[in-house]
Amino acid sequence: MRIELDDKHVLCSDKWCCWVMEKRIEKKTGKPYEFRITGYFHSFEQLVLDHFNQKIVGSDAESIKELAREVKAAKEELKTWIKNASSAAE
Protein backbone atom coordinates (compact mmCIF):
# COMPACT_ATOMS: atom_id res chain seq x y z
CA MET A 1 0.00 0.00 0.00
CA ARG A 2 1.09 3.56 -0.73
CA ILE A 3 -0.93 6.52 0.57
CA GLU A 4 0.07 10.17 0.14
CA LEU A 5 -0.04 11.67 3.65
CA ASP A 6 0.86 15.18 2.55
CA ASP A 7 2.96 16.82 -0.16
CA LYS A 8 6.19 15.19 1.03
CA HIS A 9 5.26 12.06 3.03
CA VAL A 10 4.01 8.65 1.87
CA LEU A 11 2.61 5.88 4.08
CA CYS A 12 3.82 2.48 2.89
CA SER A 13 2.92 -0.96 4.13
CA ASP A 14 3.18 -4.64 3.42
CA LYS A 15 1.30 -7.46 5.09
CA TRP A 16 3.44 -7.22 8.26
CA CYS A 17 4.07 -3.54 8.96
CA CYS A 18 3.84 0.11 7.92
CA TRP A 19 6.35 2.96 7.64
CA VAL A 20 6.63 6.52 6.29
CA MET A 21 8.85 7.66 3.45
CA GLU A 22 9.81 11.29 2.87
CA LYS A 23 10.14 12.64 -0.66
CA ARG A 24 13.50 14.36 -1.18
CA ILE A 25 15.56 15.78 -4.02
CA GLU A 26 19.16 14.66 -4.63
CA LYS A 27 21.32 17.78 -4.32
CA LYS A 28 23.85 16.84 -6.99
CA THR A 29 21.53 15.42 -9.66
CA GLY A 30 18.20 17.04 -8.81
CA LYS A 31 16.51 13.64 -9.03
CA PRO A 32 13.71 12.81 -6.58
CA TYR A 33 14.07 9.89 -4.19
CA GLU A 34 12.35 8.60 -1.06
CA PHE A 35 13.94 8.19 2.36
CA ARG A 36 12.39 6.17 5.20
CA ILE A 37 11.88 8.47 8.21
CA THR A 38 10.17 6.06 10.62
CA GLY A 39 10.76 2.60 11.90
CA TYR A 40 8.56 -0.32 10.97
CA PHE A 41 5.34 -0.61 13.00
CA HIS A 42 2.51 -3.13 13.17
CA SER A 43 -0.15 -0.42 13.24
CA PHE A 44 -0.64 3.09 11.92
CA GLU A 45 -1.46 4.22 15.46
CA GLN A 46 1.92 3.01 16.76
CA LEU A 47 3.68 4.73 13.85
CA VAL A 48 1.94 8.07 14.50
CA LEU A 49 2.66 7.98 18.25
CA ASP A 50 6.33 7.15 17.68
CA HIS A 51 6.75 9.85 15.02
CA PHE A 52 5.24 12.43 17.40
CA ASN A 53 7.52 11.30 20.25
CA GLN A 54 10.60 11.45 18.00
CA LYS A 55 9.76 15.01 16.93
CA ILE A 56 9.53 16.09 20.58
CA VAL A 57 12.56 14.15 21.85
CA GLY A 58 14.63 15.41 18.90
CA SER A 59 13.61 19.03 19.42
CA ASP A 60 16.20 21.79 19.70
CA ALA A 61 13.78 24.01 21.63
CA GLU A 62 15.37 26.17 24.28
CA SER A 63 12.18 27.33 25.96
CA ILE A 64 8.82 25.88 26.88
CA LYS A 65 7.16 28.36 24.48
CA GLU A 66 9.30 27.15 21.59
CA LEU A 67 8.59 23.53 22.48
CA ALA A 68 4.86 24.28 22.65
CA ARG A 69 5.01 25.69 19.09
CA GLU A 70 6.80 22.55 17.88
CA VAL A 71 4.24 20.30 19.61
CA LYS A 72 1.41 22.24 17.95
CA ALA A 73 3.08 21.96 14.53
CA ALA A 74 3.67 18.22 15.01
CA LYS A 75 0.03 17.70 15.98
CA GLU A 76 -1.16 19.57 12.89
CA GLU A 77 1.12 17.49 10.66
CA LEU A 78 -0.20 14.26 12.19
CA LYS A 79 -3.82 15.41 11.90
CA THR A 80 -3.23 15.84 8.17
CA TRP A 81 -1.68 12.38 7.94
CA ILE A 82 -4.61 10.78 9.76
CA LYS A 83 -7.17 12.64 7.65
CA ASN A 84 -5.48 11.63 4.38
CA ALA A 85 -4.95 8.03 5.47
CA SER A 86 -8.60 7.81 6.56
CA SER A 87 -9.79 9.27 3.24
CA ALA A 88 -7.77 6.70 1.32
CA ALA A 89 -9.30 3.88 3.36
CA GLU A 90 -12.86 4.85 2.41
LINKADA-V22952 format. One record per residue. SS is DSSP state (A for helix, B for strand, O for the rest). Layout:
ss
SS
SS
This chain:
ss
O
B
B
B
O
O
O
O
B
B
B
B
B
O
O
O
O
B
B
B
B
B
B
B
B
O
O
O
O
O
O
B
B
B
B
B
O
O
O
O
B
O
O
A
A
A
A
A
A
A
A
A
A
A
A
A
A
O
O
O
O
O
O
A
A
A
A
A
A
A
A
A
A
A
A
A
A
A
A
A
A
A
A
A
A
A
A
A
A
O
